[in-house]
């Protein structure tokens, strides 16, 4: 109900949209300096079914208040259930994200949704594909690289890294890719191409796995004369994993933290 007119009630979207600015501390009468520091960078993210309220009603309301509209409207599609059917309570096909997280792990669910559902398009939840992605990407590519590398570090150098002074030509491609990947990820994120940004990180992870096969640390570890070369290989692998874990932390925060702990890295080293 409107407090000043008993004949009318407030339209829900009018009341709801005001929360965007009231939650940031906007005052109808007063100093809004702090509010504008946040609002000048505002971007709104919403599903396609509420585009009209955000693209038409909300800018009009803001203009009436003398406030500039958000810089961007980012509109995403639907997360569809099995068979590509829109989730609804009446159909009973709604997926509980908490149950999904308990079953597969929060990071795994986050990875699937970010990687497999194209931005601005509808995406379908397929349990078979989720399991496949967990096994192929998270376990075989990322997990395998980390586990193999850390195991070899403990086996061949008691968990203490040497230097990469004994570098060879085969190292150059991995090092250059490692150094170039952050800018590639940032470029994709600037374009809101989240799935493509994640792909860039996994290109680096795949290259690191190939690097292990190329350099064969298990062979170097059998010959004392190959110790300096082995140190260089392990150094390059650990540094690549540090880069990858840092880059992947916004998407897989729990997984990244686990990797940092395995590498015995302090927070100041995670950049």
PEBEL-V97126 format. One record per run of one state. SS is the DSSP state (A for helix, B for strand, O for the rest). FROM is the first residue (numbers start at 1). TO is the last residue. If there is no record, write none. Layout:
# PEBEL-V97126
SS,FROM,TO
SS,FROM,TO
This chain:
# PEBEL-V97126
O,1,1
B,2,2
O,3,4
B,5,5
O,6,11
A,12,22
O,23,32
A,33,39
O,40,42
B,43,47
A,48,65
O,66,71
B,72,76
O,77,78
B,79,80
O,81,81
A,82,84
O,85,96
A,97,104
O,105,105
A,106,116
O,117,122
B,123,124
O,125,126
A,127,157
O,158,168
A,169,190
O,191,193
A,194,215
O,216,216
A,217,220
O,221,223
A,224,248
O,249,252
A,253,262
O,263,266
A,267,269
O,270,271
